[in-house]
Amino acid sequence: MKSTLKNMVIVLFSITAISALLVALVNNMTKDAIALSQQQTKNTAKFLVLDTTAEEARVERDTTHNIGDFAITVSTIVRQSDDSVIGYAVEAPSITKSGYADRITLMVGFVEQEDKSIINDVEVLSQKETPGLGANMTKEGNSLIRSIAKKNPAELKFSVTKEGGSFDALTGSTISSRAYANAVETAYAGYLWATGRLDTSDEALNAAPSGASMPYEEINNYEPEAQKGESDNE
């Protein structure tokens, strides 16, 4: 083929079109596998946060509560042997606090002991935080989970300790830690809602200072806080 501008344009266009087609085909082939993997991760996390397994327990029911564009799903986990309730696994995003890169999503396990609720454990389902900094929230025994595990959420303040809260922030990752605390707070609100303990009246929602109870229109219009000026962040 004679090397002309027209021919070069045709060749370039053809290569681009073929590349785009291949990308689309690969994406179509893998999206179902990715979705299945994500669902399997969620299913496993439901048992992990309650210190049990699919062999010992089962999901009795899933209930989902939508807050604007966000969904909070509460799974009631019961024993296979006698159908007694082990606890509740709550999938929740950080609604009013974005992480350094994006919002995060957690699976939080709640159990009931001696007439009070306890945060049993937390698994990170999704995060895009900086490796070695905010991404350390995925490590077992990190400072965030250590500061709240086995504690009554009703007695916690859902912010980092430097701001008077209960969560020991990850080193150098204040913004990521705030988002983690907010996701736990959202999960707690979902747990209260699913167990019939949350006042969802308009009066209660308007009076509540907590971000997890913000009116829907405020949540939808929420912009992540400015990250400039944070000396101890990612």
N, C-alpha and C positions, 0 to 999 in steps of 0.2 A: 504494500500500500504506500502510495506516494505520501511523503511527509508534508502535509499542509496544515494550516490552522484549523480548517474544517475537519480534517481527519483526526487531528489530535483532540478536538472537542468531542467528536463522536466516541473515540476510544475512552476518554476520561469519563464521559457520561455513562458509557456501557459498564465500566469498572465500578463506578459509584452505584449504579442501579443493581448490579449483581451483588455487591457487598451488602447493600441495604436489604435485598431479598434474603441473603444468607443469614443476616442478623435476625430478621423477622422469623425465619424458619426455626432457628436455634431457640429463640425466645419462646416461640409457640410450643416447641418440643419440651422445654424445661420448666415452663411456668406451672404446669400441673405437679411436677415432681417437687418444685420449690414449695408450693402451697401445701402439699402433703407433708413435707418435712417440717414446715412451720407448725402445722396442726399437731404432728407427733410430738414436737417440742413442748407445745402447750399442754397436751394430754399428760406427758411425763411430769411436767412441772406441777400439775395439780396434786399429784401424789407426793412429790418430793417435799413441797412446802408443809406437808402434814406428816412427814416421816413415815410414809407407808408406801405400798406398791399396788400395782394393778392386780396382783395375785391376792392381796389381802383385802383390798377395798374396791369400790366402784363408785362411779358418778351417779347419784340418784336423780339429780336434775340440774340443768343449767338455766339460770335466769339472767336476762340481759336488760340493763337500764341505759337508755340513751340520754346523754346530756349534749344537746346540740349535735355536732358531728362526731362526738366521742361516745364509745360504748364501754360500759363496765359490765363484765360477765362474772356472775357468782355461781360457783359449782358447789353443790352440797355433796360431800364425800361420806359414804357410809361403809361399815364393815360388811364384808361378804358373808360372814358367819351368822350375824344376828341383825343386820340392817340398822344397827345403832349408829348415830351420827358421830363421825370422827372430828369433823370440822368443816371449814369453808375455805375454798381456794378462790381468790378474787383476782381476775385479770383487769388491770387498770392502767391508763396512761397518765402522764404528768400533764394535767389539763391546763393549769394556769402558770406553769413554770417550764420553759423550754430548757433543755440541756445546752451545752456549749455548741453542739452541732445540730441537734434536733430534739424532739420530745422522746422520752423513754417510756417503755412499757414494762410493768412488773407483774409477777404472780405472787400474791401475798397470802400466806396461810394463817387463818384465825381458828383458835380452839377455845373452848369454854371450860374453865377450871374454877371450882369453888365459887360459882355465881359471878365470875368475871371473865372478860374476854382477854385473850393473850395473843400477841403476834408470835406465831411459832417459827416461821422462817420466810425468806424472800428469795425468789429467783428472778433474774433479769431476763426478760423475753426479747427485748430489742433495745439497742442503743447504738449510737454512732459517735461516741465520745473519743477523745484522744487516747491512743494506746499509752499505757504507763501513767496516765493521769486519771481522767474521768472514767475510762474504760476499766479501771480497777474495781469499779462497783460490781463487776462480774466475779471477782475473786472470792473464794470462800473465806469467811472470817474477816472481811474488810471492816473498816471502822464504822461504816454506816450501819451494817447489819448488827455488829457487836453492840452498838449503842441502843438498839431497840428490841432485839430478840428476847423472847420470853417476858416481855413487859406488857402492861395493860395500855392499849392505845388511848384509852380515855384519859390517861395521866400524862400523855406525851404532848409536846409542842412541836408542830410539824414544820420546823425550820432548823437551820444549823446552829450549833452552840454559840458561835460568835454573834449571833443575832438573838440570843436568848432561847434558842430551841433545844431540842433533845438529840439531834443528830450530829455526831462527830464527823465533820466533813473529811472527805478524802484529801490528802495532801496536795495543795496546788489546784484544787478543783471545786471551788465554792459553787459555781453555777451548776455544775453537774450534780453536786450534792443537794442543792436546793430542789432540783427537778426530781431527784430520787425521793426526797422527803414529801414533795407534793404528790407523787404517784402513790406513796404509801397512804397519805391522807385520803386520796381519792378512793383507794381500795377500802379503807376503813368506812368511808361514807357508803360505798356499795354494800359492804357487809351489814351495816346498820339498816340500810334500806331493805335488803333481802330478808333480814330477820325481823322486820316490822318494828324497828326501834328508831327510825329516822323520821322526824317531823318534816314532811315535804309540803306543808302548807305555804302559800304565798308569803304570809307574814313571817314565817320562820326563815325562808330563803332570803327575803329582803333584809332581815335583821342579822343574819349570820355573817361573821367576819371572815370565815374560812373560804379560801378560793374554791374548794370542792363544792361549796354550796352557792356559788355565784349564780345570779340569774342567767338563763341560757344566752340572752343576747350579749351579755358582757363577756361570757366565755368565748363566744364565737368571734367577738371583736378584739379579743386579747392579743396583744403583741408581746413577744418575748422581751424581757427587760434588757436594757442596754448593758453591754458587756465591757464597755470602755472603763478604764480606771480601776479595773480589778487587778490588784498587784499579786494576788494569790490565786490566780485562775489559769486555765489552759491557754 
